[in-house]
Amino acid sequence: LRKRFFNGSEKSCYLEVRAQFPGGLKVWPAIWLVAERLTWPPEIDVWEYFGCFFNPNYKVDTMYVRNFWGNWRDPQMHSIEFPQFNENYPGFLTLGYVWTANKMTWYINGVEVATKIRGVDILDEGWPDEDFFLILNNGLMRVVDGASTI
């Protein structure tokens, strides 16, 4: 996957994935972008789903769209949450993401659901402006005791 790079700040890009997110407390699938230079941060979580955000008493069934920037000792972050995600958006979905020089927009089945504006939601110095590559993964949380996947 590192053969195709994305930099929406340089040239606008649109990513679209048709997916169904699994159920269960231990699931942790994600569609994300990581800097080509392989250092963290930056990171763009295009869609990151947690069946359980580490503690079942805290948050369950939540989707996040997040941006990380800064340095690894003191990263900065901007996050938007979609609680009860599988309940509100069941089945297969068409998930879209547009990244331009000044705006990021997320879509579910063609409907805009989130926007981040450069200089408003994310500071200018935190706005991504470098090559990223795409990662799609289906992780499992091992720290959620007694939980299962569906």
C-alpha positions in Angstrom: 0.0 0.0 0.0 2.9 2.4 0.4 3.1 2.7 -3.4 0.3 5.2 -3.5 0.6 8.4 -1.4 -2.0 10.9 -0.5 -1.5 14.6 0.3 -4.8 16.5 0.2 -3.1 19.8 1.1 -1.0 19.5 -2.1 -3.7 18.0 -4.4 -7.2 17.4 -3.1 -8.0 13.7 -2.6 -11.1 11.6 -2.1 -11.1 8.2 -0.5 -14.1 5.9 -0.5 -14.5 2.6 1.2 -17.6 0.3 1.3 -17.5 -1.5 4.6 -19.4 -3.1 7.4 -17.9 -2.7 10.8 -17.9 -5.8 13.1 -19.7 -5.9 16.4 -18.4 -6.9 19.8 -16.5 -5.2 22.6 -13.0 -6.3 21.5 -13.1 -5.1 17.9 -10.9 -2.2 16.8 -11.0 -1.8 13.0 -9.6 1.3 11.3 -9.1 3.1 8.1 -6.2 5.5 8.6 -3.5 7.5 7.0 0.1 7.5 8.3 3.0 9.8 7.2 5.2 8.3 4.5 8.3 9.2 6.6 7.0 6.6 9.1 7.2 8.8 12.2 4.3 9.5 14.6 2.6 11.8 14.7 1.1 12.8 12.3 -1.8 10.4 11.8 -5.3 10.8 10.3 -7.9 8.4 11.5 -10.2 8.5 8.6 -12.5 6.1 10.4 -11.5 4.3 13.6 -14.1 2.2 15.4 -13.9 0.9 19.0 -16.3 -1.8 20.1 -15.1 -0.7 23.5 -12.7 2.2 24.2 -10.5 0.2 26.5 -13.0 0.2 29.4 -16.6 -1.1 28.8 -17.9 1.3 31.5 -16.5 4.3 29.5 -17.6 4.1 25.8 -18.8 1.4 23.6 -19.8 1.2 19.9 -18.1 4.5 19.0 -16.6 5.6 15.8 -13.9 8.3 15.7 -12.4 10.6 13.1 -9.2 12.0 14.5 -6.1 13.9 13.6 -2.8 13.8 15.5 0.1 16.2 15.1 3.1 17.6 17.0 5.7 15.3 18.4 5.4 11.9 20.0 6.2 13.2 23.5 3.4 15.7 23.4 1.0 15.0 20.6 -1.9 17.3 19.8 -5.3 15.8 18.7 -8.7 16.8 17.3 -11.4 14.2 17.5 -15.0 13.9 16.5 -17.1 11.0 17.9 -20.0 9.1 16.6 -21.6 7.2 19.6 -23.8 4.1 19.0 -22.3 3.8 15.6 -23.4 0.3 14.6 -26.8 1.0 16.1 -27.2 4.2 14.1 -25.5 3.0 10.9 -26.1 -0.7 10.6 -25.0 -2.9 7.7 -22.7 -2.1 4.8 -21.9 1.6 4.4 -20.2 3.8 1.8 -17.7 5.9 3.7 -16.2 8.9 2.0 -13.4 11.3 3.0 -12.3 14.5 1.2 -9.1 16.2 2.1 -8.2 19.6 0.6 -5.8 22.3 1.5 -8.2 23.9 4.0 -10.9 21.4 4.8 -11.6 17.7 5.6 -15.0 16.3 5.2 -16.5 12.9 6.0 -19.5 11.2 4.4 -21.7 8.2 5.2 -23.7 7.0 2.3 -23.3 10.3 0.5 -24.4 12.4 3.5 -21.9 14.8 5.1 -21.4 13.9 8.7 -18.3 15.8 9.9 -16.0 18.6 8.8 -12.7 20.0 10.0 -11.5 23.4 8.9 -7.8 24.4 8.8 -7.0 27.2 11.3 -10.4 26.6 13.1 -10.6 23.0 14.2 -6.9 22.1 13.6 -4.2 24.7 13.9 -2.3 25.7 10.8 0.8 24.1 12.1 -1.1 20.9 12.8 -2.7 20.7 9.4 -1.3 17.8 7.4 0.8 18.7 4.4 3.0 15.8 3.5 2.6 12.4 1.9 0.5 9.8 3.7 -0.2 6.1 2.9 -3.4 4.3 3.6 -3.9 1.5 6.1 -7.0 -0.7 6.5 -6.9 -3.0 9.5 -9.2 -5.1 11.6 -7.6 -5.1 15.1 -8.8 -6.7 18.3 -8.5 -5.2 21.8 -6.8 -7.7 24.2 -7.3 -5.5 27.3 -11.1 -5.9 27.4 -11.6 -8.9 29.7 -14.5 -11.3 29.2 -15.6 -9.6 25.9 -16.2 -11.3 22.6 -16.6 -10.4 19.0 -19.7 -11.0 16.9 
